[in-house]
Amino acid sequence: MANPTTLIIGANSEIAKALALQTVHDNNKALIVITRDPSFYQQPSFTDSKVITLADYQEHSIIEAIDTIKAGAETLITNVFICHGLLHNQRVMPEKRLQAFNVDSFNEVINANTITPMLWLKNLVPYLSGKQACKIIIFSARVGSISDNKIGGWYSYRASKAATNMLLKSAAIELARSAKNIKLISFHPGTTDSPLSKPFQKNVPEGKLFTREFVASQLFKIVEESQLDGQVSFLDWQGKEIPW
Ligand SMILES: NC(=O)c1ccc[n+]([C@@H]2O[C@H](COP(=O)([O-])OP(=O)(O)OC[C@H]3O[C@@H](n4cnc5c(N)ncnc54)[C@H](OP(=O)(O)O)[C@@H]3O)[C@@H](O)[C@H]2O)c1
C-alpha cells in the first residue's frame, strides 16, 4: 500500500513552506513539492521528500512535472495545495485607480493566479480521480469575493481570484459527476507575513498579521474536517464560508 502523500505546488510560497515543514514533522505524511526555486528544500527536514524543479509554469512544464510523479514509486496523493499568487513584482503593482489598469500587468496577474492553478487542476484530475479521497486546496483571497467588494481597487488581483473561484465552481460541478473522490477548497489565508503582503502590512490591525505557521496549522485542520460533498468551499483561515 502506497504512503499517503501531500503534494505542494508553488512550494516556494511562504505559506507553502510552513505547510511543507508541518507535513514532514507533524503529519507523518510523505511529501512532494514542485517549485521554480527549490533552495528552501535543501535542508535536512526534506531529505526524504521528492523535490521537483521546473523552469516555468507553461502547460508542457506542468505535464512534465506530473509525469515525473507518475514515473516514481507508487504514490497515493491525498492532499494537494496549489499556492501560486502574484500581487506585485517589479512590473506589477495593485491598481488604486481605474486609470492604472494596464494590459500587460493584468495578463501577468491572471496568468499566475488563474491560468496556472487551472492548468495544474486540469492535468492533475485524471491522475487523482479514483477511490481514495483527495482534497485539492487552491489559494484564493477574500478580495476575490464579488459580494464582499466594498472598497474597490486592486482590479487585476481581485479579478484573477474571482475568475479562479468561478472556474473552481464549474470544475466542482463536473467533478461531482466524474471524480467524486476529489474535494475542492478555495482558501483565503488571511493577511500572512510573506513577500506578497510585505508592502501592505502597515495598516493591518494588531493581531491580524498571521505567521505562516499559524495559517498552515489552521489549513490542515480545515482540510481534515472537510467532506467529499461534491462542492467547492470558499473558506477563510477560520474555516468560515466566504460569500461568493
Ligand atoms: N500573504 C497574504 O497575506 C495572502 C492573503 C490572501 C491570499 N493570499 C494568497 O495565498 C497564496 C500564497 O501566498 P504567499 O503569501 O505564501 O505568497 P509568496 O510567499 O509571495 O509566494 C508566491 C508564490 O506564487 C508563485 N508565483 C509567483 N509569481 C508567479 C508567476 N508569475 N506565475 C506562477 N506562480 C508564481 C511562487 O511560485 P514558485 O514556488 O515557483 O516561486 C510562489 O509559490 C497566494 O495565492 C496568495 O494570493 C496571500
The ligand as a MOL file (V3000), in Angstrom:
LIG
                    3D

  0  0  0     0  0            999 V3000
M  V30 BEGIN CTAB
M  V30 COUNTS 48 52 0 0 0
M  V30 BEGIN ATOM
M  V30 1 N 0.1190 36.5220 2.1930 0
M  V30 2 C -1.0970 37.0410 2.2760 0
M  V30 3 O -1.3680 37.9770 3.0540 0
M  V30 4 C -2.2130 36.4860 1.4250 0
M  V30 5 C -3.5200 36.9870 1.6150 0
M  V30 6 C -4.5530 36.4850 0.8310 0
M  V30 7 C -4.2730 35.4990 -0.1150 0
M  V30 8 N -3.0070 35.0420 -0.2710 0 CHG=1
M  V30 9 C -2.7650 34.0050 -1.2840 0
M  V30 10 O -2.0700 32.9220 -0.6900 0
M  V30 11 C -1.2010 32.3010 -1.6510 0
M  V30 12 C 0.2090 32.1630 -1.1090 0
M  V30 13 O 0.6860 33.4550 -0.8070 0
M  V30 14 P 2.0990 33.7390 -0.0950 0
M  V30 15 O 1.8870 34.9310 0.7360 0
M  V30 16 O 2.6210 32.4940 0.5250 0 CHG=-1
M  V30 17 O 2.9570 34.1200 -1.3920 0
M  V30 18 P 4.5160 34.2860 -1.6460 0
M  V30 19 O 5.3260 33.8930 -0.4810 0
M  V30 20 O 4.7110 35.6490 -2.2250 0
M  V30 21 O 4.7510 33.1800 -2.8090 0
M  V30 22 C 4.3240 33.3940 -4.1130 0
M  V30 23 C 4.0150 32.0860 -4.8080 0
M  V30 24 O 3.4780 32.3760 -6.0960 0
M  V30 25 C 4.2550 31.7620 -7.1100 0
M  V30 26 N 4.4210 32.7300 -8.1990 0
M  V30 27 C 4.9360 33.9860 -8.1420 0
M  V30 28 N 4.9210 34.5580 -9.3550 0
M  V30 29 C 4.3620 33.6360 -10.1860 0
M  V30 30 C 4.0830 33.6210 -11.5670 0
M  V30 31 N 4.3480 34.6690 -12.3650 0
M  V30 32 N 3.4960 32.5010 -12.0970 0
M  V30 33 C 3.1910 31.4550 -11.3140 0
M  V30 34 N 3.4680 31.4070 -9.9980 0
M  V30 35 C 4.0330 32.4870 -9.4380 0
M  V30 36 C 5.5730 31.3610 -6.4970 0
M  V30 37 O 5.9710 30.1560 -7.1520 0
M  V30 38 P 7.4140 29.4250 -7.0220 0
M  V30 39 O 7.3160 28.4420 -5.8840 0
M  V30 40 O 7.6420 28.7040 -8.2890 0
M  V30 41 O 8.4030 30.5540 -6.7840 0
M  V30 42 C 5.1800 31.1570 -5.0480 0
M  V30 43 O 4.6680 29.8490 -4.9240 0
M  V30 44 C -1.3320 33.1620 -2.9340 0
M  V30 45 O -2.3190 32.6020 -3.7810 0
M  V30 46 C -1.8610 34.4870 -2.4140 0
M  V30 47 O -2.5960 35.1950 -3.4010 0
M  V30 48 C -1.9720 35.5100 0.4750 0
M  V30 END ATOM
M  V30 BEGIN BOND
M  V30 1 1 1 2
M  V30 2 2 2 3
M  V30 3 1 2 4
M  V30 4 1 4 5
M  V30 5 2 4 48
M  V30 6 2 5 6
M  V30 7 1 6 7
M  V30 8 2 7 8
M  V30 9 1 8 9
M  V30 10 1 8 48
M  V30 11 1 9 10
M  V30 12 1 9 46
M  V30 13 1 10 11
M  V30 14 1 11 12
M  V30 15 1 11 44
M  V30 16 1 12 13
M  V30 17 1 13 14
M  V30 18 2 14 15
M  V30 19 1 14 16
M  V30 20 1 14 17
M  V30 21 1 17 18
M  V30 22 2 18 19
M  V30 23 1 18 20
M  V30 24 1 18 21
M  V30 25 1 21 22
M  V30 26 1 22 23
M  V30 27 1 23 24
M  V30 28 1 23 42
M  V30 29 1 24 25
M  V30 30 1 25 26
M  V30 31 1 25 36
M  V30 32 1 26 27
M  V30 33 1 26 35
M  V30 34 2 27 28
M  V30 35 1 28 29
M  V30 36 1 29 30
M  V30 37 2 29 35
M  V30 38 1 30 31
M  V30 39 2 30 32
M  V30 40 1 32 33
M  V30 41 2 33 34
M  V30 42 1 34 35
M  V30 43 1 36 37
M  V30 44 1 36 42
M  V30 45 1 37 38
M  V30 46 2 38 39
M  V30 47 1 38 40
M  V30 48 1 38 41
M  V30 49 1 42 43
M  V30 50 1 44 45
M  V30 51 1 44 46
M  V30 52 1 46 47
M  V30 END BOND
M  V30 END CTAB
M  END
